[in-house]
Amino acid sequence: MNKKVVLSGYYGFNNLGDEAVLFSILQSLRQVVPDIEITVLSNDPTATAREYGVTAVDRWNMGAVAGALRDSRLLISGGGSLLQDVTGPRSLLYYLGIIWLARLLRRPVLYYSQGIGPVNAGWGRRLTGLTTRGVRAVTVRDEESAADLLAMGVRRAPEVTADPVLGLDPAAIDRAVGARVLKQHDITPGSLLVGVAVRSLPAPPADWAAQLAGALDLLVRAGRAVVFVPMQRPPDVSAAREVAALMREKRVIIGEPLTVVQMVSLVANLDLLLGMRLHALIFAAVMGTPPLGIVYDPKVERFLRRIGLTPAGTPEQLRSAPLAAMAETCLSDREKLAAQIAPLLDELRMAARRPAEIVRAILEKKM
C-alpha cells in the first residue's frame, strides 16, 4: 500500500527550532508508521535530504510540489507557527496555497500540531477559516490556537496536542555531544552555566538589550558562566553579538552551525536557559534544564504557562536586577523545577505523538 506523504513547513532555512520540529515529526512518524515514505518541501532540499534521510523538493518550485502531491496519499501541514501574518502576508498565503493545491489534487490534509496565529488581517482570518474547514484532521499545539481557529469560523473543534519537539525522548540524546561543543569554546564544568537564546525584534524597545546585558553581567559577577546559543543563523548570531557588545564581563557565543542533536545536547549541559526562542525553551524543558522565557511572542507565554512556569516578562519589561534575581532563583531551585514540570512533560510527550497516530489512521483508511 502506498504510504507516501508530503510534509510542508518552514524547513531548510537554518532555523534550529523549525529543524527540530522536522526532526521530531520524522521521528514520531517513523516510529508509528515504519514503512512511511516522506517528501519534505524545503528551502534547501539537498541539505534536508542529506540531514534527515528523506526525499526533498524545492518548496518554491510549484511544479515539483504538485508532482510530489500527486504521488502521495496525504499532505501534512505543520509543526511550527505556519498560519500567521506577523512576518507578513506572503507566509500565510504560501502555506494556505499549498493546502489548496493539495485539495485541488484531491489529497487529504492534516494540520500537525500547528501553532495558529496571530492572524490579524480580516481577509487572512476569513481565508484561514475557510481553508481549515476543508482539512481532514486539525491538531494544534495549544488551547489558544484551537480557540483562534474556532473564532475564524472553523466548525469542528481542533484536537489539542502539543508541540512536536515535546515528543523528543531525552534518553536518546547523548549529552557528551554538547559537552564537546562547549569544550571547544573552553567551557568546562565548574561554574553554573547560563545559556542565552536571543533573537532580533522587528520593533525593539530602546533599552531591552542593555537591560539584558546588565542582568548577564550580574550573573557573571556572581560566579556564573554565560554562553549565547543562537538558534537561527545568521540573524540570532547578530542579535547575540548586539547584547554581548553591551556586556562588561566575559561571555561566549556559539557562532558555528550546529545540528538539532548537537544543540539539544548542548542545552542539556546547561544549568539554566534564558531565552526568547520557543524551541530553545522547549529543548531545555525536555532535557531537564530550567527554562526562563522572555515573551516576545504569545506562543512563548502559552508554552511556559502550560508547564506551570512564570515568564521573565516581555522585552519592554526587562530590568537588569530583577531579571538576574529571577535567574538566580531558577538556578538555586533547578532540581525542584525539573521535578515539578516532569509529570506535565510526560503528558505533553504523549500528546505530541498523537498526530502521528492520526496519520497512520488516514493511511490505513480508518478515518
Salt bridges, closest charged atoms under 4 A:
ASP35 OD1 - LYS3 NZ 3.33
ASP71 OD2 - LYS4 NZ 2.84
ASP142 OD2 - ARG141 NE 3.93
ASP142 OD1 - ARG302 NH1 3.47
ASP148 OD1 - ARG125 NH2 2.92
GLU159 OE2 - ARG354 NE 2.82
ASP163 OD2 - ARG141 NH1 3.33
ASP163 OD2 - HIS279 NE2 2.99
ASP236 OD1 - ARG277 NH2 2.85
GLU249 OE2 - ARG221 NE 2.85
GLU256 OE2 - HIS185 NE2 3.03
ASP271 OD1 - ARG334 NE 3.67
GLU301 OE2 - ARG305 NH2 3.18
GLU328 OE1 - ARG224 NH2 2.80
ASP346 OD1 - ARG349 NH1 2.91
GLU357 OE1 - ARG354 NH1 3.65
GLU364 OE1 - LYS366 NZ 3.26
